[in-house]
């Protein structure tokens, strides 16, 4: 059997493979997503601050404390708040990303002279950034709604549509659904670094290997995502701050830019505040990216086999039609010959 190649799969097939892997991976570690979001939006209280109701504005000291507090105050369902919207966002974002990434990468490779070699690191990052920007343009409203759902107090839980209406009814109007868009465009460097690093690490650790084993894909995915998360954590924190409800100390006044969020965090918590929630962020990213790439590799190979089977069936059907047509032509020719002989006689 010939070696399996992903070049046999069209961009939409690679996009389905990537989004399927992302849904499975994010569903498995969703509680970590809740925890990292809440850790990133909370502001460390100061001694002079007014007393707050911990049920409406809790403060978590770490990942384990956040998990236990959410379980105590909201039950197990609290760890899965906004999960439906999150998975829809994950599916749409990853479908769009992998579709555009495979498309622009294929176009780039097709224009390389003499077939070229593997794209360099800078090229991989650029291709990933273009794909990420195109994906964010269409999917950021879902991210805004999901972030709001994840940070809603226990007594104010709302569904996706109600939360979206809340955003639209705010002072930003419809544009509120695109809050953090500029930050998201900057953050396209995260998937760009992730998939650029994945390709480069793959070339270094498994040179010339077409199909990776599950544990190999998991390892590369985890390593590449960890590098990307460490490099972009301040921007991730700022984006979450933009898309969530403003902290109580701002009296409902939303942030206008991710620079304003970063300045606010530094003023109230110091520079280290820009890295709050990095523990669960890295752990979540490591597990998600590992499971994602592991599942994506398996799905891509399944698509290769599926397309080969479809082509084989089509070829067999075409061969049957050709044989049937040839038989009909032969019969017609024989009838013509017989008729001609009768006329001649």
N, C-alpha and C positions, 0 to 999 in steps of 0.2 A: 504493500500500500504506500502511495506517495506521501511525503511529509506534509503535515497539516500546516497551512499558511493562513494568517488572518487577512491577507490580501484578497482572499476569496470571499470575504464578508463585506457587504456594502456598509456605508456609514450608519444607516438606521439600525442595522444588525448589531454593530458595535455599541451604538447608543442604548439599545435595549439591554445588552449584556451589562453595560456599566450601570444603568439605572436599577436593574434587578439586584446587582451586587450591593448597591448603595442602600436600597430598601431593606434588604436582609440584615446588613451590617448595622444600620442605624436602629432598626427595631430591636436588635439584640442588646444594644448598649444605651437605649434611650434615657434611662434614669440619669446616666452621667451627663447627658445633654441638659436636662433640667437643672442639675446641680451646678454645672459650670456657668450656665446662663444666670442663675440667681446669685452666684458668687461674684460674677462680673458686674452686675447692676447695683449691688448693695454698696452703700457708702459707710465707711467706718465711723461709728458715732464718737463724738467728742464729749468730754465731761460736762461742758456747758450746754449741750443740746437739750431741747425740751424732751420730757419723758414721752416715749413712744409705746404704742400697744404692740408688743412682740407678735401678736397674731396677725396684725395688719402690715407691720413692717419689721419682720424678723431679721436678726443679724446672725450669720453663721460664721463659726470660727474655722471651719475647714470642711473637707469633703464628707467625712464620716458624720460630723455634727449636722451638716445640711441634710444628709439622708435620714438620719434618725429624727430630726426636727420635722421634716416634711411628713414622714411616716406617722409621727405622733399627732400632728395638727391636721393633716389632710387624709391620712390613711394611705394605703398602697396606691390608690388611684392618683394621688398627688404626684407620684413619681412618673406618671404617664400623662400628665396634663398637656393638652395640645398635641398629642402624638399623631393624630390623624392628619392635621394640617402640616406637621413637620414632615411626615413621610411623603405627603403629596409634594411638598416643596423639594424634598430630597430627590424624589423620582423625576420631577420636571427639570430641576437644576442639573442633575447628572445626565439625564437624557440629552438636554440641550448642550451641555459641555462636551460629552463624548462624541455627539454628532458633529459639532463644529470642529472639535479637535481632530477627529479622524479625517474630516473633509479638508481642512486647511493643511494638515500634514501631508495628505495624499497629493493635493495640488502642488505643494512645495516640492515634494519628492519627484513629481512628474516633470517639473521644470528644471531639475538639476541636470547639468550636462554630463553625458556619459553615464547616466544612472547614479552618479555620485556615491558617497558612502552614507553612513548614518549621520544625521544632522548633529552639529555641535551643540554644546550646552546652551550657548546664547540663543541659538535658533530654537531649540526645544522650549526654552523659557518664553520666547517671543510667540511661538505658536500657541502655547498654553495660555498666554495672556490674551491673545486675540479671541480664542475660544471662550475663555472665561468672561470677557467683556460682553460678547454676544449672548451668552447664557444668562448673565445677570440682568440684562435689559428686560427680559421677558418674565423672570421668575422672582424678582425681589419683593413684589407685593405679598407673596405667600410667606416669605421670610419675616416680613414686618408683622403680619398677623400672628404667626407662630410665636415670635418673641414676646408679643403682648400677652398671648395666652399663657405662656410659661411663667410669666411674672405677675399674673393676676392673683390678688389675695383670695383666700379660701371662700369668702362670702360673695365674691364678685366674678365667679367663673362664668365664662360665656363661650358659645360655640364659635366656629370660624366666621360665619356670616355676621353674627352680632358683633364680634370683635372688629371685623372689617368696617362695619357701619360706625362703630365707635371711633375708629381712626378717621374715617371720612368726615364725621361730624365735628372733629376737632378743628382748631384754627387753621390747620394746613389744608383741609378739604381733601379732594381726591389725590393731590400731590403727596399727602401723608403716607399713601401706600408705597411711595418710592423713597421714604425717608432712609437715609444712609446709602443712597445710590452711589454718590461720589466715593464714599468710603468703600463700598463694594467694588467699585472699579479699581480703586487702589489695591484692594485685597485680592484681585485676580492674580497677584503675584504669588498668593498662597497655593492655589492649584497649579499655577505655572511652575513654582519651585517643586511642588510635590511630584508632578508627572515628569518634569524635566529631570529631577533627581532619580526618579524611578527608572527612566530610560538609561541614564548614565550609570547608575549602580548595576543595572541589569547587564550592560555592556562590560562592566569591570568584573563583576562577580560571576556572571554566567555568559561569557563571550561565545557567540555563535550558537547559543541554545535557542531554538525556535519556540519550543513549548516548555513552560515552567511547571514544576510540580506544585501542589497546593501549598506546602510549607515554604517553598522558595518564593512564591508570589506574596504570601503573607509577610515574610521577612522583609522583602523589598518595599512593600506598601507601608509597613510600620516604620521602617527607617526613614523613608522619604517624607512621610507625614510629620514625623517628629521634628525633622530639620525645618520644615516649612512653618510649623506652629511656633517654634522658638523664635524664628525670624520675624513673624508677623503678629505676635500676641498683643502688643499695644494697639494695633489697628483693629484686631478682633474685639478687644474690650471696648474701644471707642464706638465701633459699629453697633454692638449690643446696646450700649448706652443711648445711642441715637434712636434705635428702634423700640426701646422699652418705654414704659412710663417714666417721666422725670422723677428724680428723688424728692421726698417730702420737703427737703430744705429749699427747693426751688419753687414751691407753692404752685405746682402744676405748669410752670413755664418750661416748655421743651427746649432741648438743645438745638442749635441751628447748624452746627458743623461738627465733624469729628475732632477738629482742632480744639473747639470749645469744650468738648467732652474731656479730652486729654488734659487741657489746662485745669478744668474743674477737679479732675481726679488728683492731679499733682498737687493742687492747692490744699485739698482736704486730706489726702492720704500719702503724699510724697510720690516720688518716681516709681517706687516699688508697686504702687497701686495699679500701674499700667500692666502688671503681670499677675494680678489677682485671678484666681481660678485657673492658673496655668497647669496645676496638677491634674484635675479632671479633664482639662482641655487636651493635654497631651495623651492621657490615658484613653480618652474617648477617641481622639484622632488616630492613635496607634492601633486600637482595636478595630475601629471602623475601616480605616484604610487597609489594614491587613485582611480583614474579612472581605472587603470590597474587591480588592485586587485578586484575592484567591477565588472568589465567586466569579468575577469578571473573566478571568482566564478560562475557567471551566465552561462558562456560558459561551465564550467566543469559540472554543473548540467544538461545542455542541452545534453552534450555528454553521461552522465549517462542514461538519458531517452532514447536517441537514441540507445545506446547499448542494453538497456533492450528491446526496441521495436524490434530490429533486432533479439535478442535471442528468443523473443516470436514468431515472424514470422517463424523463423527457426524451433522452436519446433512444431508449428502447421503444417508446411510442413512435418516435419519428422513423426508426428503422422498420417497425411494423407497417406504418403507412406507406413507406417507400416500397417495401416488399409487396404490399397489396396493390399499389399503383402499378408496379412492374408486372404483376400477374395479370391485371386487367388489360394492360397494354399488350401483353403477349397473347391473351385470349382474343382481343380485338384484331390483332395482326393475323392470327390463325384464321379467324372468320373471314377476314378480307381475302386471305390467300385462297381459302376454299371457294369463296364466291367467284374469285377471278378465274380459277380453274374451271368452274362450271360454265362460266360465260365463254371461255376459250373453247370448251368442248362443244 
